[in-house]
Amino acid sequence: MQSDSRKGIPGHHLANQNGMSKRWRLLETIVQDNAIDIDDSTESPFVPMDKAQQLLASIERLVARLDIAEEAVRRQEAELATTMGVTSHSDRGRETADRLESILDSVARSVGAVAGALYMLDDDTSALKMRACIGLPKSRLSDPARDLPGSLADLEALLGNAVLLSNIEMMPNWPSPEDFASALVVPVGSTTMPHGTMWFWSDKPRSYSATEVEVANLAAGRVMSEIEQSILGHEVHQSRVMQKQIDTASLIQASMLPDNQILHEDFDVNGWTFQNGSIGGGFHHWDVNHQEMMTISLGNANQPGPEGALVATSIQSIVRTMWQSNNNPVSIMRTVNDTLWGMQDADWTASMGLIQINPVTGYGSICSAGDIQSFVISHRGFRPIGSLGSRVAAQPDTLFNSNRFCLQPGEILLAFTSNILDNTNGPALPQQKKKGARSMSYSTLDQNSMLQIVRDMADEKASDIAGYLARTLPTFQRDTYGGTDRSMVLIKNVRKVK
Protein backbone atom coordinates (compact mmCIF):
# COMPACT_ATOMS: atom_id res chain seq x y z
CA MET A 1 0.00 0.00 0.00
CA GLN A 2 1.13 3.57 -0.73
CA SER A 3 -0.14 6.84 0.68
CA ASP A 4 -1.36 9.94 -1.15
CA SER A 5 0.75 12.83 0.14
CA ARG A 6 -1.96 15.40 -0.61
CA LYS A 7 -4.87 13.92 1.26
CA GLY A 8 -3.27 11.33 3.53
CA ILE A 9 -5.60 8.62 2.22
CA PRO A 10 -4.10 5.20 1.45
CA GLY A 11 -3.75 4.26 -2.18
CA HIS A 12 -2.76 1.16 -4.15
CA HIS A 13 -1.23 0.44 -7.56
CA LEU A 14 -2.92 -2.14 -9.80
CA ALA A 15 -1.77 -3.10 -13.30
CA ASN A 16 -4.28 -2.72 -16.10
CA GLN A 17 -4.57 -4.91 -19.17
CA ASN A 18 -1.99 -2.83 -21.08
CA GLY A 19 0.62 -3.40 -18.40
CA MET A 20 0.25 0.21 -17.19
CA SER A 21 -0.25 1.08 -13.53
CA LYS A 22 -3.07 3.15 -12.04
CA ARG A 23 -3.31 4.65 -8.58
CA TRP A 24 -6.41 3.49 -6.75
CA ARG A 25 -7.79 5.72 -4.02
CA LEU A 26 -9.52 4.14 -1.03
CA LEU A 27 -12.44 6.31 0.05
CA GLU A 28 -14.93 6.10 2.87
CA THR A 29 -18.40 5.21 1.61
CA ILE A 30 -19.78 8.13 3.64
CA VAL A 31 -18.35 11.34 2.17
CA GLN A 32 -17.28 13.81 4.82
CA ASP A 33 -16.83 17.52 4.36
CA ASN A 34 -13.58 18.55 2.72
CA ALA A 35 -12.52 14.88 2.51
CA ILE A 36 -12.58 14.81 -1.32
CA ASP A 37 -13.36 17.19 -4.12
CA ILE A 38 -14.66 16.63 -7.63
CA ASP A 39 -11.20 16.94 -9.15
CA ASP A 40 -9.91 14.06 -7.02
CA SER A 41 -12.80 11.80 -8.06
CA THR A 42 -12.08 12.34 -11.74
CA GLU A 43 -8.31 12.29 -11.38
CA SER A 44 -8.06 8.59 -10.52
CA PRO A 45 -10.33 5.60 -10.04
CA PHE A 46 -11.56 4.94 -6.51
CA VAL A 47 -13.07 2.02 -4.64
CA PRO A 48 -15.26 2.08 -1.51
CA MET A 49 -13.67 1.13 1.80
CA ASP A 50 -15.92 -1.93 2.33
CA LYS A 51 -14.83 -3.34 -1.05
CA ALA A 52 -11.21 -2.71 -0.16
CA GLN A 53 -11.67 -4.53 3.15
CA GLN A 54 -13.13 -7.50 1.32
CA LEU A 55 -10.09 -7.47 -0.98
CA LEU A 56 -7.74 -7.33 2.00
CA ALA A 57 -9.59 -10.23 3.65
CA SER A 58 -9.19 -12.24 0.46
CA ILE A 59 -5.49 -11.42 0.38
CA GLU A 60 -5.13 -12.53 4.00
CA ARG A 61 -6.78 -15.86 3.16
CA LEU A 62 -4.42 -16.31 0.21
CA VAL A 63 -1.42 -15.56 2.43
CA ALA A 64 -2.66 -18.09 4.99
CA ARG A 65 -3.08 -20.72 2.29
CA LEU A 66 0.41 -19.91 1.01
CA ASP A 67 1.83 -20.42 4.50
CA ILE A 68 0.07 -23.79 4.73
CA ALA A 69 1.37 -24.79 1.30
CA GLU A 70 4.93 -23.79 2.18
CA GLU A 71 4.76 -25.78 5.42
CA ALA A 72 3.44 -28.79 3.50
CA VAL A 73 6.34 -28.49 1.03
CA ARG A 74 8.78 -28.19 3.93
CA ARG A 75 7.49 -31.38 5.53
CA GLN A 76 7.37 -33.17 2.19
CA GLU A 77 10.99 -32.36 1.45
CA ALA A 78 11.99 -33.64 4.88
CA GLU A 79 10.09 -36.87 4.25
CA LEU A 80 11.72 -37.26 0.84
CA ALA A 81 15.10 -36.89 2.48
CA THR A 82 14.32 -39.93 4.64
CA THR A 83 13.23 -42.06 1.67
CA MET A 84 16.71 -42.23 0.15
CA GLY A 85 17.29 -45.72 -1.13
CA VAL A 86 19.52 -47.86 1.06
CA THR A 87 21.93 -49.82 -1.08
CA SER A 88 24.39 -52.48 -0.10
CA HIS A 89 27.05 -54.59 -1.74
CA SER A 90 25.97 -58.06 -2.75
CA ASP A 91 28.57 -59.44 -0.32
CA ARG A 92 27.48 -57.43 2.71
CA GLY A 93 29.66 -59.39 5.17
CA ARG A 94 32.87 -58.64 3.32
CA GLU A 95 31.86 -55.03 2.76
CA THR A 96 31.20 -54.50 6.47
CA ALA A 97 34.47 -56.19 7.45
CA ASP A 98 36.43 -53.93 5.08
CA ARG A 99 34.78 -50.82 6.51
CA LEU A 100 35.42 -51.79 10.13
CA GLU A 101 39.07 -52.55 9.42
CA SER A 102 39.40 -49.26 7.56
CA ILE A 103 38.10 -47.36 10.59
CA LEU A 104 40.42 -49.22 12.95
CA ASP A 105 43.40 -48.59 10.70
CA SER A 106 42.60 -44.89 10.34
CA VAL A 107 42.27 -44.37 14.11
CA ALA A 108 45.37 -46.40 14.86
CA ARG A 109 47.46 -44.20 12.58
CA SER A 110 45.87 -41.05 14.08
CA VAL A 111 46.64 -41.97 17.68
CA GLY A 112 50.00 -43.63 16.98
CA ALA A 113 48.86 -47.17 17.77
CA VAL A 114 50.28 -50.29 16.14
CA ALA A 115 47.22 -52.51 16.52
CA GLY A 116 43.51 -52.26 17.18
CA ALA A 117 40.50 -54.49 17.71
CA LEU A 118 36.73 -54.28 18.01
CA TYR A 119 34.99 -56.40 20.65
CA MET A 120 31.18 -56.78 20.72
CA LEU A 121 28.99 -58.10 23.52
CA ASP A 122 27.21 -61.39 22.96
CA ASP A 123 23.44 -61.82 23.31
CA ASP A 124 23.76 -62.56 27.02
CA THR A 125 26.03 -59.51 27.55
CA SER A 126 28.37 -61.75 29.51
CA ALA A 127 31.30 -62.02 27.07
CA LEU A 128 33.15 -59.97 24.47
CA LYS A 129 33.92 -61.43 21.05
CA MET A 130 36.47 -59.94 18.68
CA ARG A 131 34.72 -58.88 15.46
CA ALA A 132 37.46 -56.98 13.62
CA CYS A 133 41.18 -56.27 14.07
CA ILE A 134 44.22 -54.66 12.45
CA GLY A 135 47.86 -55.26 13.31
CA LEU A 136 46.97 -58.68 14.74
CA PRO A 137 46.85 -62.14 13.19
CA LYS A 138 43.44 -62.87 11.65
CA SER A 139 43.40 -66.10 13.61
CA ARG A 140 42.46 -64.00 16.64
CA LEU A 141 38.96 -63.67 15.16
CA SER A 142 38.37 -67.39 15.71
CA ASP A 143 39.39 -67.27 19.38
CA PRO A 144 36.61 -67.83 21.95
CA ALA A 145 34.91 -64.83 23.50
CA ARG A 146 36.45 -63.20 26.56
CA ASP A 147 34.45 -63.34 29.78
CA LEU A 148 33.30 -59.89 30.80
CA PRO A 149 33.74 -60.40 34.58
CA GLY A 150 37.34 -59.57 35.43
CA SER A 151 37.86 -57.39 32.36
CA LEU A 152 38.02 -54.15 34.33
CA ALA A 153 39.05 -51.97 31.38
CA ASP A 154 36.13 -53.20 29.30
CA LEU A 155 33.70 -52.84 32.20
CA GLU A 156 34.82 -49.27 32.81
CA ALA A 157 34.57 -48.44 29.10
CA LEU A 158 31.06 -49.92 28.88
CA LEU A 159 30.04 -47.39 31.53
CA GLY A 160 30.84 -44.69 28.97
CA ASN A 161 34.37 -43.77 30.02
CA ALA A 162 37.55 -43.92 27.97
CA VAL A 163 40.26 -45.92 29.70
CA LEU A 164 43.98 -45.04 29.38
CA LEU A 165 46.45 -47.79 30.20
CA SER A 166 49.77 -45.96 29.92
CA ASN A 167 51.84 -48.92 31.21
CA ILE A 168 50.05 -52.27 31.14
CA GLU A 169 52.93 -54.10 32.86
CA MET A 170 52.62 -51.83 35.90
CA MET A 171 48.80 -52.28 36.04
CA PRO A 172 48.15 -56.00 36.67
CA ASN A 173 44.57 -55.35 37.84
CA TRP A 174 43.69 -54.00 34.37
CA PRO A 175 44.57 -56.94 32.10
CA SER A 176 44.85 -56.47 28.36
CA PRO A 177 43.62 -59.13 25.92
CA GLU A 178 46.81 -58.63 23.85
CA ASP A 179 50.46 -58.38 24.88
CA PHE A 180 51.37 -54.72 24.36
CA ALA A 181 52.95 -51.99 26.45
CA SER A 182 50.05 -49.48 26.53
CA ALA A 183 46.46 -49.22 25.37
CA LEU A 184 43.49 -46.93 24.84
CA VAL A 185 39.99 -48.36 25.36
CA VAL A 186 36.79 -46.55 24.25
CA PRO A 187 33.15 -47.65 24.40
CA VAL A 188 31.00 -48.57 21.41
CA GLY A 189 27.37 -47.60 21.93
CA SER A 190 25.91 -45.54 24.77
CA THR A 191 25.75 -45.86 28.53
CA THR A 192 22.13 -46.97 28.31
CA MET A 193 22.76 -49.33 25.38
CA PRO A 194 26.40 -50.52 25.38
CA HIS A 195 27.45 -52.75 22.49
CA GLY A 196 31.17 -53.31 22.96
CA THR A 197 34.63 -51.77 23.20
CA MET A 198 37.49 -50.70 20.92
CA TRP A 199 41.12 -51.29 21.90
CA PHE A 200 44.17 -49.53 20.44
CA TRP A 201 47.61 -50.73 21.50
CA SER A 202 51.08 -49.26 21.37
CA ASP A 203 54.37 -51.20 21.64
CA LYS A 204 55.83 -48.89 24.27
CA PRO A 205 54.49 -47.16 27.40
CA ARG A 206 52.93 -43.84 26.59
CA SER A 207 50.06 -41.50 27.39
CA TYR A 208 47.23 -40.36 25.10
CA SER A 209 46.17 -36.77 24.63
CA ALA A 210 42.61 -35.51 24.90
CA THR A 211 42.55 -35.05 21.12
CA GLU A 212 43.55 -38.65 20.53
CA VAL A 213 40.89 -39.86 22.97
CA GLU A 214 38.28 -37.77 21.15
CA VAL A 215 39.36 -39.21 17.79
CA ALA A 216 38.92 -42.72 19.16
CA ASN A 217 35.48 -41.85 20.57
CA LEU A 218 34.38 -40.43 17.24
CA ALA A 219 35.58 -43.58 15.52
CA ALA A 220 33.52 -45.68 17.93
CA GLY A 221 30.44 -43.72 16.88
CA ARG A 222 31.29 -44.30 13.24
CA VAL A 223 31.68 -48.04 13.92
CA MET A 224 28.21 -48.06 15.45
CA SER A 225 26.83 -46.26 12.39
CA GLU A 226 28.45 -48.78 10.05
CA ILE A 227 26.98 -51.69 11.99
CA GLU A 228 23.52 -50.10 12.02
CA GLN A 229 23.76 -49.34 8.29
CA SER A 230 24.71 -52.93 7.59
CA ILE A 231 21.75 -54.16 9.63
CA LEU A 232 19.46 -51.68 7.89
CA GLY A 233 20.72 -52.71 4.48
CA HIS A 234 20.06 -56.36 5.29
CA GLU A 235 16.56 -55.56 6.55
CA VAL A 236 15.80 -53.42 3.49
CA HIS A 237 16.97 -56.21 1.20
CA GLN A 238 14.84 -58.73 3.05
CA SER A 239 11.89 -56.34 2.98
CA ARG A 240 12.21 -55.85 -0.78
CA VAL A 241 12.36 -59.59 -1.36
CA MET A 242 9.33 -60.09 0.87
CA GLN A 243 7.42 -57.26 -0.83
CA LYS A 244 8.09 -58.79 -4.25
CA GLN A 245 6.77 -62.10 -2.98
CA ILE A 246 3.68 -60.41 -1.53
CA ASP A 247 3.07 -58.54 -4.80
CA THR A 248 3.30 -61.81 -6.72
CA ALA A 249 0.95 -63.49 -4.25
CA SER A 250 -1.43 -60.53 -4.58
CA LEU A 251 -1.58 -60.96 -8.36
CA ILE A 252 -2.22 -64.68 -7.99
CA GLN A 253 -4.95 -64.08 -5.42
CA ALA A 254 -6.54 -61.40 -7.61
CA SER A 255 -6.54 -63.82 -10.57
CA MET A 256 -8.79 -66.13 -8.54
CA LEU A 257 -11.52 -63.50 -8.40
CA PRO A 258 -14.22 -63.78 -11.09
CA ASP A 259 -14.33 -61.69 -14.22
CA ASN A 260 -17.36 -59.87 -15.61
CA GLN A 261 -18.49 -62.73 -17.82
CA ILE A 262 -22.25 -63.14 -18.25
CA LEU A 263 -23.36 -66.29 -16.46
CA HIS A 264 -26.86 -66.28 -17.94
CA GLU A 265 -28.80 -63.90 -20.10
CA ASP A 266 -31.48 -63.55 -17.41
CA PHE A 267 -29.11 -62.78 -14.52
CA ASP A 268 -26.83 -59.82 -13.84
CA VAL A 269 -24.11 -60.72 -11.30
CA ASN A 270 -21.53 -58.41 -9.78
CA GLY A 271 -19.57 -57.96 -6.58
CA TRP A 272 -16.23 -57.08 -5.05
CA THR A 273 -13.71 -58.00 -2.36
CA PHE A 274 -11.85 -55.40 -0.31
CA GLN A 275 -8.54 -56.56 1.15
CA ASN A 276 -7.15 -54.37 3.90
CA GLY A 277 -3.64 -55.07 2.57
CA SER A 278 -1.94 -56.36 -0.55
CA ILE A 279 -3.28 -59.80 0.25
CA GLY A 280 -5.97 -60.86 2.66
CA GLY A 281 -8.66 -63.31 3.63
CA GLY A 282 -11.57 -61.92 1.62
CA PHE A 283 -12.87 -63.78 -1.44
CA HIS A 284 -15.83 -64.12 -3.78
CA HIS A 285 -16.45 -66.15 -6.92
CA TRP A 286 -19.22 -67.11 -9.33
CA ASP A 287 -19.43 -69.56 -12.18
CA VAL A 288 -21.73 -72.00 -14.02
CA ASN A 289 -20.98 -75.66 -13.28
CA HIS A 290 -21.33 -78.64 -15.62
CA GLN A 291 -24.98 -79.01 -14.67
CA GLU A 292 -25.74 -75.45 -15.87
CA MET A 293 -26.32 -74.27 -12.31
CA MET A 294 -25.11 -70.83 -11.23
CA THR A 295 -22.73 -71.16 -8.28
CA ILE A 296 -21.71 -68.23 -6.07
CA SER A 297 -19.38 -68.19 -3.06
CA LEU A 298 -18.07 -65.43 -0.81
CA GLY A 299 -16.53 -64.98 2.61
CA ASN A 300 -13.49 -63.92 4.56
CA ALA A 301 -11.01 -65.62 6.85
CA ASN A 302 -10.88 -64.79 10.52
CA GLN A 303 -7.28 -63.61 10.13
CA PRO A 304 -6.16 -60.83 7.73
CA GLY A 305 -2.97 -60.60 5.71
CA PRO A 306 -0.93 -63.58 4.47
CA GLU A 307 -2.42 -65.97 7.03
CA GLY A 308 -5.93 -65.06 5.90
CA ALA A 309 -4.88 -65.37 2.25
CA LEU A 310 -3.81 -68.99 2.83
CA VAL A 311 -7.19 -69.79 4.39
CA ALA A 312 -9.15 -68.01 1.65
CA THR A 313 -7.17 -69.71 -1.13
CA SER A 314 -7.70 -73.12 0.45
CA ILE A 315 -11.45 -72.54 0.69
CA GLN A 316 -11.68 -71.28 -2.87
CA SER A 317 -9.80 -74.32 -4.20
CA ILE A 318 -12.05 -76.78 -2.35
CA VAL A 319 -15.27 -75.01 -3.30
CA ARG A 320 -14.45 -74.60 -7.00
CA THR A 321 -13.45 -78.25 -7.27
CA MET A 322 -16.60 -79.53 -5.56
CA TRP A 323 -18.96 -77.26 -7.51
CA GLN A 324 -17.98 -79.10 -10.68
CA SER A 325 -18.86 -82.45 -9.07
CA ASN A 326 -22.52 -81.51 -8.63
CA ASN A 327 -22.25 -81.21 -4.84
CA ASN A 328 -24.87 -79.16 -3.02
CA PRO A 329 -23.92 -76.22 -0.75
CA VAL A 330 -24.34 -78.21 2.48
CA SER A 331 -22.00 -81.04 1.45
CA ILE A 332 -19.42 -78.53 0.24
CA MET A 333 -19.62 -76.62 3.53
CA ARG A 334 -19.11 -79.84 5.50
CA THR A 335 -16.06 -80.76 3.43
CA VAL A 336 -14.52 -77.33 3.94
CA ASN A 337 -15.20 -77.52 7.67
CA ASP A 338 -13.69 -81.00 8.05
CA THR A 339 -10.65 -80.17 5.93
CA LEU A 340 -9.77 -76.95 7.71
CA TRP A 341 -10.51 -78.38 11.14
CA GLY A 342 -7.80 -80.95 10.53
CA MET A 343 -5.21 -78.21 10.02
CA GLN A 344 -2.94 -77.50 12.97
CA ASP A 345 -0.98 -74.59 14.49
CA ALA A 346 -3.00 -71.79 12.90
CA ASP A 347 -6.39 -70.13 12.90
CA TRP A 348 -8.20 -71.65 9.91
CA THR A 349 -11.66 -70.39 10.80
CA ALA A 350 -13.62 -68.37 8.26
CA SER A 351 -17.06 -67.03 7.43
CA MET A 352 -18.47 -68.08 4.09
CA GLY A 353 -21.65 -68.38 2.08
CA LEU A 354 -22.50 -70.76 -0.77
CA ILE A 355 -25.35 -70.04 -3.19
CA GLN A 356 -26.67 -72.23 -6.00
CA ILE A 357 -29.34 -71.00 -8.43
CA ASN A 358 -31.14 -72.65 -11.30
CA PRO A 359 -31.15 -69.86 -13.90
CA VAL A 360 -34.15 -71.36 -15.72
CA THR A 361 -36.55 -71.42 -12.79
CA GLY A 362 -34.94 -68.88 -10.42
CA TYR A 363 -35.05 -71.38 -7.56
CA GLY A 364 -31.92 -71.74 -5.46
CA SER A 365 -30.45 -72.71 -2.12
CA ILE A 366 -28.04 -71.00 0.24
CA CYS A 367 -25.82 -72.30 3.03
CA SER A 368 -23.93 -69.86 5.22
CA ALA A 369 -21.53 -70.07 8.14
CA GLY A 370 -20.24 -67.31 10.37
CA ASP A 371 -20.83 -63.63 9.72
CA ILE A 372 -22.58 -63.81 6.35
CA GLN A 373 -25.85 -62.00 5.69
CA SER A 374 -28.07 -62.34 2.65
CA PHE A 375 -31.35 -60.72 1.58
CA VAL A 376 -33.73 -60.85 -1.36
CA ILE A 377 -34.64 -57.27 -2.28
CA SER A 378 -37.47 -55.99 -4.51
CA HIS A 379 -39.56 -52.86 -4.91
CA ARG A 380 -41.95 -54.31 -2.32
CA GLY A 381 -39.25 -54.58 0.36
CA PHE A 382 -36.66 -57.12 1.42
CA ARG A 383 -36.55 -60.44 3.24
CA PRO A 384 -33.62 -62.28 4.83
CA ILE A 385 -32.55 -65.70 3.63
CA GLY A 386 -30.02 -68.09 5.07
CA SER A 387 -29.13 -68.43 8.73
CA LEU A 388 -26.15 -67.45 10.83
CA GLY A 389 -24.08 -70.18 12.45
CA SER A 390 -20.58 -70.90 13.69
CA ARG A 391 -17.64 -70.30 11.39
CA VAL A 392 -16.18 -73.14 9.40
CA ALA A 393 -13.28 -74.91 11.14
CA ALA A 394 -14.47 -73.60 14.49
CA GLN A 395 -15.46 -77.07 15.67
CA PRO A 396 -15.77 -80.60 14.26
CA ASP A 397 -19.03 -82.15 13.06
CA THR A 398 -20.80 -78.80 12.68
CA LEU A 399 -24.36 -79.03 11.36
CA PHE A 400 -25.00 -76.79 8.36
CA ASN A 401 -28.45 -76.03 7.02
CA SER A 402 -29.58 -75.10 3.53
CA ASN A 403 -32.35 -72.57 2.90
CA ARG A 404 -34.43 -72.53 -0.28
CA PHE A 405 -35.50 -69.36 -2.06
CA CYS A 406 -36.86 -68.16 -5.37
CA LEU A 407 -35.46 -65.10 -7.10
CA GLN A 408 -38.31 -63.59 -9.11
CA PRO A 409 -37.82 -61.26 -12.10
CA GLY A 410 -36.79 -57.82 -10.88
CA GLU A 411 -35.57 -59.12 -7.52
CA ILE A 412 -32.00 -58.84 -6.23
CA LEU A 413 -30.13 -61.24 -3.98
CA LEU A 414 -27.55 -59.40 -1.89
CA ALA A 415 -25.02 -61.42 0.13
CA PHE A 416 -22.18 -59.84 2.11
CA THR A 417 -19.82 -60.29 5.03
CA SER A 418 -21.30 -58.59 8.07
CA ASN A 419 -18.23 -56.47 8.75
CA ILE A 420 -18.88 -54.20 5.77
CA LEU A 421 -21.59 -52.43 7.79
CA ASP A 422 -21.19 -49.42 10.03
CA ASN A 423 -21.95 -50.61 13.56
CA THR A 424 -24.66 -48.07 14.35
CA ASN A 425 -27.99 -49.15 15.74
CA GLY A 426 -29.89 -46.10 14.63
CA PRO A 427 -31.84 -45.84 11.37
CA ALA A 428 -30.41 -44.42 8.18
CA LEU A 429 -30.47 -40.64 8.15
CA PRO A 430 -31.82 -39.10 4.91
CA GLN A 431 -29.96 -35.96 3.93
CA GLN A 432 -31.59 -34.63 0.79
CA LYS A 433 -33.79 -35.60 -2.14
CA LYS A 434 -31.91 -36.36 -5.32
CA LYS A 435 -32.95 -36.98 -8.84
CA GLY A 436 -32.13 -40.33 -10.40
CA ALA A 437 -32.41 -43.90 -9.26
CA ARG A 438 -31.83 -43.19 -5.58
CA SER A 439 -34.43 -41.11 -3.80
CA MET A 440 -32.12 -40.06 -0.97
CA SER A 441 -28.56 -40.35 0.31
CA TYR A 442 -27.50 -41.66 3.70
CA SER A 443 -25.08 -40.52 6.38
CA THR A 444 -24.39 -44.06 7.64
CA LEU A 445 -24.42 -47.49 6.08
CA ASP A 446 -26.13 -49.77 8.55
CA GLN A 447 -28.14 -52.76 7.44
CA ASN A 448 -31.39 -50.84 6.83
CA SER A 449 -29.79 -48.05 4.81
CA MET A 450 -27.74 -50.50 2.75
CA LEU A 451 -30.84 -52.49 1.80
CA GLN A 452 -32.73 -49.26 1.12
CA ILE A 453 -30.00 -48.07 -1.24
CA VAL A 454 -30.13 -51.33 -3.17
CA ARG A 455 -33.92 -51.12 -3.40
CA ASP A 456 -33.74 -47.49 -4.60
CA MET A 457 -31.24 -48.53 -7.29
CA ALA A 458 -33.06 -51.74 -8.23
CA ASP A 459 -33.59 -50.56 -11.82
CA GLU A 460 -29.88 -49.97 -12.40
CA LYS A 461 -27.17 -52.46 -13.36
CA ALA A 462 -25.72 -54.72 -10.71
CA SER A 463 -22.29 -53.22 -11.38
CA ASP A 464 -23.62 -49.71 -10.69
CA ILE A 465 -25.20 -50.77 -7.41
CA ALA A 466 -22.11 -52.67 -6.26
CA GLY A 467 -19.87 -49.81 -7.34
CA TYR A 468 -21.87 -47.24 -5.40
CA LEU A 469 -21.71 -49.34 -2.24
CA ALA A 470 -17.97 -49.83 -2.74
CA ARG A 471 -17.45 -46.08 -3.03
CA THR A 472 -19.52 -45.47 0.09
CA LEU A 473 -17.66 -47.89 2.36
CA PRO A 474 -14.23 -46.17 2.46
CA THR A 475 -15.79 -43.20 4.30
CA PHE A 476 -16.00 -45.34 7.42
CA GLN A 477 -13.31 -45.49 10.09
CA ARG A 478 -13.17 -49.25 9.56
CA ASP A 479 -10.92 -48.61 6.55
CA THR A 480 -8.08 -47.34 8.73
CA TYR A 481 -4.99 -49.43 9.40
CA GLY A 482 -5.91 -52.75 10.99
CA GLY A 483 -9.31 -52.97 9.31
CA THR A 484 -10.88 -56.22 8.18
CA ASP A 485 -11.33 -57.83 4.78
CA ARG A 486 -14.81 -57.67 3.23
CA SER A 487 -16.73 -59.17 0.34
CA MET A 488 -20.09 -58.67 -1.32
CA VAL A 489 -22.03 -60.33 -4.17
CA LEU A 490 -25.15 -58.99 -5.88
CA ILE A 491 -27.35 -61.17 -8.13
CA LYS A 492 -30.14 -59.54 -10.09
CA ASN A 493 -32.86 -61.36 -12.02
CA VAL A 494 -33.36 -59.27 -15.15
CA ARG A 495 -35.81 -61.62 -16.86
CA LYS A 496 -38.76 -59.73 -18.31
CA VAL A 497 -42.17 -60.79 -17.10
CA LYS A 498 -44.26 -62.02 -20.00
Secondary structure, DSSP 8 states (H G I E B T S, - for coil): -EE-TTT--EEEEEE-TTS-EEEEEEE-SS--TTS--HHHHHHS-EEEHHHHHHHHHHHHHHHHHHHHHHHHHHHHHHHHHHT------SSHHHHHHHHHHHHHHHHHHHHT-SEEEEEEE-TTSSEEEEEEEESS-GGGGGS--EESTT-HHHHHHHTT--EEES-GGG-TTS--SS--SEEEEEEEE-SSSEEEEEEEEESS-----HHHHHHHHHHHHHHHHHHHHHHHHHHHHHHHHHHHHHHHHHHHHHHTS--S--SBTTEEEEEEEE-SSSS-SEEEEEEE-TTS-EEEEEEEESS-HHHHHHHHHHHHHHHHHHHTTT--HHHHHHHHHHHHHT--SS---EEEEEEEE-TTT-EEEEEEEBSEEEEEEETTEEEEES--B--BTSSTT-----EEEE--TT-EEEEEEGGGS----S---EEEE-SSS-SEEES---HHHHHHHHHHTTTS-HHHHHHHHHHHGGGSGGGSTT---EEEEEEEE-----
